[in-house]
Amino acid sequence: MKKNLKRTLCVCIIALFCGLISTPLFAEDDLVQAKIGIKIKTGQGEMRAKARNVVRAGDYIRICIHPQEDAWVYVVHADDAKAALLNMTMQRVQSTLLCLPSMYAFYRLDGGSPLEKITIVCSPKELPRLSGMIDGGLTADRWAAIEGDLTAQSEISLAREGERTFGIAGNVRGTETLEAGDPFVQDLPIYSGKGLLVKTYAFMVQK
């Protein structure tokens, strides 16, 4: 009797321990993933943007985004004075890749501010605080507070970037075949967030 009780107790403990290990820190359905990248074009060539970049006035950037699932995609440009919404769209998976301003064009960094930031937000739900920016911009301080709040909401405790992969299929928005084989597009890194995804790039602009 005692042996059977001990055996049963051991089995229960092992099962509980395995359950704790296998239980995710948050629901898998809460994971938001997207392939995101910014291409920098300079007089010396092209490169992939990092989280922080030193560029020169007159350099160019192109933003590429591909959410894993249907998502609201917001792209906000901010400098040391104000923030404005560059893009707001419900991006369908079938639409695949979103390129801004387009697959053929670039934004020019004019050097009007020593610091320019691009923040990309992907969310399965519309975010009224960002949608409201379509009627007007925000001060840099107000945007910094909103961005910080969204970033805190989206943080996950494990680095899951690149843990799961997904392909880019269908037509590329803004083009048919011209750059469908562009290595920059094909090698976009995957970023993840909890409930929503926030990715920010900073550009220190030298004149």
C-alpha positions in Angstrom: 0.0 0.0 0.0 2.8 2.5 1.0 4.8 1.5 -2.1 1.8 2.2 -4.4 1.1 5.5 -2.6 4.7 6.6 -3.1 4.7 5.5 -6.7 1.5 7.5 -7.3 2.9 10.5 -5.6 6.1 10.4 -7.7 4.1 10.2 -10.9 2.0 13.2 -9.9 5.1 15.3 -9.0 6.8 14.4 -12.3 3.7 15.2 -14.3 3.3 18.6 -12.5 7.0 19.4 -13.1 6.7 18.6 -16.8 3.5 20.7 -17.0 5.3 23.7 -15.6 8.1 23.3 -18.0 5.9 23.0 -21.0 3.5 25.7 -20.1 4.4 28.9 -22.0 4.8 32.2 -20.2 2.0 33.6 -22.3 -0.6 32.1 -24.6 0.8 31.3 -28.0 -2.1 33.1 -29.6 -0.8 36.3 -28.0 2.5 36.1 -30.0 2.6 38.7 -32.8 5.4 38.3 -35.4 6.5 40.2 -38.4 9.4 40.4 -40.8 10.7 44.0 -40.6 13.6 45.8 -42.1 14.8 49.2 -43.2 17.2 49.6 -46.2 19.6 52.5 -46.0 20.8 53.9 -49.3 23.9 56.1 -49.3 26.4 57.4 -51.8 28.6 54.3 -51.0 25.9 51.7 -51.4 23.0 50.0 -49.5 22.9 48.4 -46.1 20.4 47.0 -43.6 19.5 49.4 -40.7 20.2 48.4 -37.1 18.4 49.6 -34.0 20.7 52.7 -33.9 22.4 54.1 -37.0 24.6 57.0 -38.0 23.7 58.5 -41.4 24.3 61.6 -43.3 21.8 64.2 -44.5 20.7 63.2 -48.0 20.8 59.5 -47.3 17.7 57.5 -48.0 15.6 54.8 -46.3 12.9 52.3 -47.4 10.8 50.5 -44.8 9.6 46.9 -45.4 7.0 45.0 -43.2 5.4 41.6 -43.5 3.2 40.5 -40.6 2.7 36.8 -40.1 -1.1 37.3 -39.6 -3.6 40.0 -40.6 -2.6 43.0 -38.6 -3.0 46.8 -38.3 0.4 48.2 -39.3 1.3 51.7 -38.0 4.5 53.5 -39.1 5.4 56.6 -37.1 8.2 59.1 -37.9 9.5 61.2 -35.1 12.2 63.8 -34.7 13.2 65.9 -31.6 10.1 68.1 -32.0 7.1 66.1 -33.3 5.8 62.8 -34.4 3.6 62.0 -37.4 1.9 58.9 -38.8 3.5 57.9 -42.1 1.2 54.9 -42.6 -1.8 53.2 -41.1 -3.3 50.1 -42.8 -4.9 46.8 -42.1 -2.3 44.6 -43.8 -3.7 41.3 -45.0 -1.4 38.3 -45.1 -2.4 37.9 -48.8 -1.0 41.4 -49.4 2.3 40.1 -48.0 5.0 42.7 -48.1 4.4 46.4 -47.4 7.1 48.7 -48.6 7.2 52.4 -47.8 7.1 54.7 -49.5 7.1 52.0 -52.2 9.3 49.2 -53.5 10.6 51.7 -56.0 11.1 54.8 -53.9 12.9 55.9 -50.7 12.3 58.5 -48.0 15.1 61.1 -47.9 16.7 62.1 -44.5 17.0 65.9 -44.9 19.0 66.6 -41.8 16.4 69.0 -40.4 16.8 67.2 -37.1 19.9 65.5 -35.6 17.8 62.5 -34.5 15.0 60.8 -36.5 13.2 57.7 -35.4 10.9 55.2 -37.3 8.6 53.1 -35.1 6.7 50.2 -36.5 3.7 48.8 -34.6 1.8 45.7 -35.7 -1.3 44.8 -33.8 -4.2 42.4 -34.4 -6.6 45.1 -33.2 -6.9 48.8 -34.2 -5.1 51.1 -31.7 -7.1 54.3 -31.3 -4.2 56.2 -29.8 -2.3 55.7 -33.1 -5.3 55.8 -35.5 -6.1 59.3 -34.0 -2.7 60.5 -35.2 -4.0 60.5 -38.8 -5.8 63.8 -38.0 -2.7 65.4 -36.7 0.7 64.7 -35.2 1.9 64.7 -31.6 4.7 66.4 -29.7 7.9 64.4 -29.4 7.3 64.0 -25.6 3.7 62.8 -26.0 4.8 60.3 -28.6 7.7 59.1 -26.4 5.2 58.3 -23.6 2.9 56.4 -25.9 5.7 54.5 -27.5 7.1 53.6 -24.1 3.8 52.3 -23.0 3.3 50.2 -26.1 6.8 48.8 -25.9 6.2 47.8 -22.3 3.0 46.0 -23.2 4.6 44.1 -26.0 7.7 42.9 -24.2 8.2 39.1 -23.8 10.6 37.6 -21.2 12.2 35.2 -23.7 14.1 36.2 -26.9 12.0 34.5 -29.4 13.1 36.3 -32.6 13.8 33.8 -35.2 12.3 30.9 -33.2 9.7 30.4 -35.8 9.9 31.3 -39.5 7.4 32.0 -42.2 7.8 32.7 -45.9 6.8 35.6 -48.0 4.3 34.4 -50.5 2.1 36.0 -53.2 2.6 39.4 -54.8 4.8 42.0 -53.3 2.9 45.2 -52.7 4.0 47.9 -55.0 5.7 45.6 -57.6 5.3 42.4 -59.4 8.6 40.8 -60.1 11.2 43.6 -60.2 12.6 43.1 -56.7 10.8 39.9 -55.6 14.2 38.2 -55.5 15.9 41.1 -53.6 18.1 39.4 -50.9 17.2 42.3 -48.6 13.5 41.3 -48.8 14.1 37.6 -48.7 16.3 37.9 -45.6 14.1 40.2 -43.5 14.6 39.3 -39.8 11.6 38.2 -37.7 10.6 40.2 -34.6 8.1 39.1 -31.9 5.9 40.8 -29.3 3.2 39.9 -26.8 -0.2 41.1 -27.9 1.4 43.6 -30.3 4.8 44.2 -31.8 6.8 47.4 -31.6 10.1 47.9 -33.4 12.0 51.2 -33.4 14.9 52.4 -35.5 16.9 55.5 -34.5 18.9 57.5 -37.1 21.6 60.0 -35.9 21.8 62.4 -38.9 25.0 64.2 -39.5 25.2 67.1 -41.9 
